[in-house]
Amino acid sequence: MRQQLAIATRKLTKQFERHVAVNELELEVKSGEVYGLIGPNGAGKTTLIRMLAAAEEPTAGEIYIHGDLLKRDNSNPRLKQNIGYLPDDFPLYDDLSVWDYLDYFARLYRLKSKHRRRRLYEILELVNLTTKRNSLISTLSRGMKQRLGLARCIIYEPLLLLLDEPVSGLDPIARMEFRKIIKFLQESGMTILISSHVLSDLAELCTSVGIMELGYLVESTSLQELYDRLSNQQIIISSLGDRETLIKELKNDSLVQEYETLSDNSIRVNFSGNTADSARLLRSLIETGISVTEFHCTREDLETIFLKLGHKQVS
């Protein structure tokens, strides 16, 4: 089974003096996934990622990368070459040009001369920095620096990419550019684990998510399964005429859990049914003679689910 997994941890634990940052964590990430790691500050996300990147020694437990045991010593250097790691405080050398910076790391990774030059051009095009290749790093925007840091991590084509808060502090356009790169890398077969507080980005990128709380992995599942299990359907309904008639009909439906009148006189309904049930509700309203002008179905987003789960864990 381990051979099918890009990441597998067994009772992974990290303790700093009396504080347990990661507590007997059992994580499994399939090859080719984009796995989102969610949790409040202090949940243990960064410590977990550092251990996966062999930058932090576990107190106990084991880490397997594509079935091979990960150690911090030099017993398996090829395994570490398959891991790309972008910390939230990655180093950049402001007095180097973009090209010289990437070329320096390409040489450290022992890319041969002919392949190295071709790879640098490929990477610069991927992260949209081709026109900045001769610019000093000090002149780049924060978004460009983040993309440059990502370029450094993938220049040697790792199989696994670990990203710790990569879009922190970026504006919406810079985040969109970063998402495009991540999607391309996934389509090329790379497995990506990414932690972020920007849950809307994770919802768009991820195939699976894990939620950490006080060092524990309290939830780990596919994003679709999480939505199916925990995301309530909501329906926005507007009509012509008497609103009380509409409310009366909604109260008669067993799948209407609760409703709320909005400022524009529309009604937001929490609905426990599926798509077919919502279609049946619309049909029944119309057959009753209610002139429905809006009937818009949505589902609670990842942020709402996370807040509900967090409340359950605290309580």
N, C-alpha and C positions, 0 to 999 in steps of 0.2 A: 504493500500500500504506500509506503514511504516514497517509492520510486515515482509515483504519480503526483507527488506533492513538491511544489517549489520550496515551501517552508513547512517544517513540522517541529514543534517544541514539545518536550516532555517534562512536566513539573518544573518549568523554568522559573527560577527564583533569583532575585537580587535584593540583598539587604545592605543598607548603609547604617552601621552601628545598630541603633534600635529601630530604625525605620525600614520597613519592608516595602520597597518600591514596586516590585513585581512578585506576585505570590503564586507559586506552583501553576504557572500559566500553561495551558494546553492550546496551542494555536496551529491550525492547518490552513494553508493557502495553496490552492491548486495552480498548476502551471498555466500561464497565460491570463491569469486573473488580474484585475485592478482591485486591490483590497484596501478599503478605507478604514483607517483606525480613528475612532472617535472617543472623546472623553474630556472631562474638565481638566484644568491645570492641576498637576500633581497626581494624575491618575496612573502614571507610569509609562506613558506612550513613548517618550523620548528615551527612557532607560531601556525599554524593550527594543526599540530600533537600534540603539547603540550596541546591544548585545547581538542582535542579528547581523550587524555589520562587523562584528569582531572588534569593536572599539571599546567594549566593556566586558569584563570577565564575569560570568554568572557566579552567584554564590552556590547554586545547586541547579541540577537539571541538565538537559541536553538540547542542542539545536541541530537539526538536520536540514541541509540545503540540497535539494534534488537527491535526497537519500543518503548523502554523505555527512558524517558527523563534523560539525564546525568547531575548530579549536583556535585559540589565539596564538598558538605556537606556529612554527614553520613546517609542521608535519604535512600540510596539504595546501601549498601556495596556489595551486591551480584553482582550487575551490574558491579562494578569496578573489581571484581574478574574475570570477563570474558574478561578483557582487558590486554594484554601484551604489554609493551612499552620498546623499546630499543633506548635511545637517542644516539646522536652521541658522547657524552662524558660520557658514562655510567661508574659508579664507580666500581672498583675492589679493593680487599684487597690483596695486594701483599704478605703479610706474612701468608696468609692462603693457604692450599692445595686446589686443585680443588674440591675434595670431600667435605671438610669442608665448603667451600664457598657455594656449592649447597645445602648441608645439612642445613646450617644456614637459607637460604632463604626458603627451603622446610618447616622448622619448623615455620617460620614467616607466611607462607601460611597455617599452621595448617594441614599439611599432617600427617596422623597417621603413627605410627612407621613402621608397616609391609608394608604398601603401600608406604611409603616414601623411604625405602631402594630399593624396586623393581623399583620405578619410577626413582630414581637416576641412577640405572644401565641402564634403558631404554634410558634416556636422554644422558648419556655419550656415549652410542653406537650410538645414532642418530647423535650426533655432532662430532663423531670420536675422543673422548678424553678418552676412556676407559683406555688406557695404561698410561695416564697422571693423573689418578685420585689421586695419592699420591704426585704429583709434586707441588711445590710452584708456585703460580700464577706468581710470579716475573720471573720465568724461561721460561714462555711460549712465543711463537712468537706472533706477532700482530694478525695473522690470528686465532691462537688458542684462544687468548683472546676474539676476536669477537665472535667466536663460543661458548665460555663459557658464554659471555653476553647473547647470544641468548638462551642458555640452561636455564639460570636463568629466562628468560621471559616466557618460555613455560613449566616450570616444573609443574605448576598447571593446565595445559591444558586449556588455555583461548580460547574463541571462536573467538576473534579478536586480531590480532597482528599488532602493529604499529612500523615501523622500519624507523629511521631517519639516512640516509647516512650510512648504515651498512657495505658497502664494501669500504668506503673511506680509501685510503692508502694501500689497500691490493694488493698483486701481482696476476697475472692471475690464478695461481693454487689455491690460497686461495679463490679467487672470485668464481671459479668453484665449490669448495667444498661448499661454502655458498649457491650457486644456487641450488645444489642438495638437501640441507636441506629444502630450501624454497619450492621446488617442492613437496617434500614428505609431508610437512605440509599442502600444498594446497590439495593434494590428500586425506589427512586424514579429510578434511572438514573445515579446518581453513580459515577464511577470513584474508587477509593480505594487508595492505596498506604500501607501501615502497617508500621513496623518495631517489633519487640517481642522481648524475651527470654522472654516467656510463650508458649511454643510451643503449649500446649494451646489457648489462645485463637485463635492463628493457624490451627490445624488446623480449628477450628470455623467460622471466618469466611471463610477465603481460598478463592479459586478457583485461584490460581496462587501460586507462591513463587519467590523468588530467594535464593540463598545466596552471600554475599560472604565473601571471605577475602583479607586483605592487599591490598585495593583492587581485586581482581578479582571478577567475577561468575562463579563457578565452576559454578553450576547455575541454570537458569531454565526452569521448565516448569509445566504444570498440576499441581495437588496430586494428582489422581487418577493421572496418569501417573507421578508420583514414587512413589506407593504401589505401583502395579503393578510398577514396575521394581526398587524397592529395599526394599520392606517384606516381610520374610519372614512366612509364616503360622506361627502357633504354635497348638498344640492342647493343652489340659489334659485329661488322661484319668485317671479313677479307676475301680477295679473291685473286686469282691468276690473273695476267694480269693487264690491265689498270685500275687504281683506279678511273680515271675520269669517266669511263663508269658506275661504281658502283654509284658514286655521282650523276650522271645524272638521273639514275633510282630512286634513293632515293628522289630526288627533285620532281619527278613526282607523288610521293605518298602523298596524302592529309593528312595522319596521321603522317607523319614525320614532327615534329615541328621544329627541328634544328639538326645539326650534328656537330661533332668535330673530326678532324683527330688526332689520338694519335701517340705517339713517335714510336711505332712499326708498323706504317702504317695501323693499323686497324682504323675503324671508330666507334665512339660512337654516337648513334642516340637516341634522345629523342622522344619517340613514344607514341601517345595518344590513341592507340588502345588497345584491349584486347588480350587474348591469341590466339583466332581464327584469329584476324587481323594480329598478328605477324607471324603466320603460313602461312597466305595468302601472306604476304610480302616475306617470304623466297621462297615460291613456284614461285612467279612471277620473282624473281631475277634469279632463276635457269632456268626458261623457257626462259628468255631473253638471256641465254647463259653465264651468269657470273658464274665462278667457285668459289663458296663460300666454304671457308675452315674453317670459324668460324662463328657461329650465336648464340650468348649467350644472353639470356634475363635475366635482373635483374630489381629490383625495388629500388627506393630511400629508404634509411633506416630511422629509427626513428630520428636520429640526424639531417639528412638533412631536414626532415619535421619540426622538432622543430626550426631549424634556419630560415626556410622560414616563419613559423608562427610568430616567434619573430620579424622578419623584418617587417611583415605586421602590427604588433601591434605598433611598434615604429613609422612607417611611417603613 
